[in-house]
Amino acid sequence: MRPAYGDSQTATLATSENAARKIKSAGGQIRIGWIQCSIEERVDVKRCYKCWEAGHVAANCSGPDRKNACLNRGAADHRAKECKSEKHCPLCEEAGHRADTSKCPKFREALNKAKGNYL
């Protein structure tokens, strides 16, 4: 189990496509311990290590070079481990999270788009 978006937890279960289809057709839930869990296919979103944006990789990046910048605020003069400031994402301009987390609305938008839930 690992922490996930929205104070929930996530577990990854590797199974065959046939078994996953059977679970989905039977209601899309399995029991893990005492908890009834919904299942969904895992979707990985590419994230650029140069500009930190989602949806592409550094080799195809035309964005700003943030490789050595602070993930907490985007400052170029220090790294996150030396940062004394509160978290403020330079990608979405919102406080409370770093640029490399799934809490960023821009990352969530890219994830929903990859899942086909984009409106």
Secondary structure, DSSP 4 states (H G I P E B T S, - for coil): -EE-GGG-EE------HHHHHHHHHTTSEEEETTEEEE--------B-TTT--BSS-GGG--S---TTS-TTT--TTS-GGG--SPPB-TTT--BSS-TTSTT-HHHHHHHHHHHT---
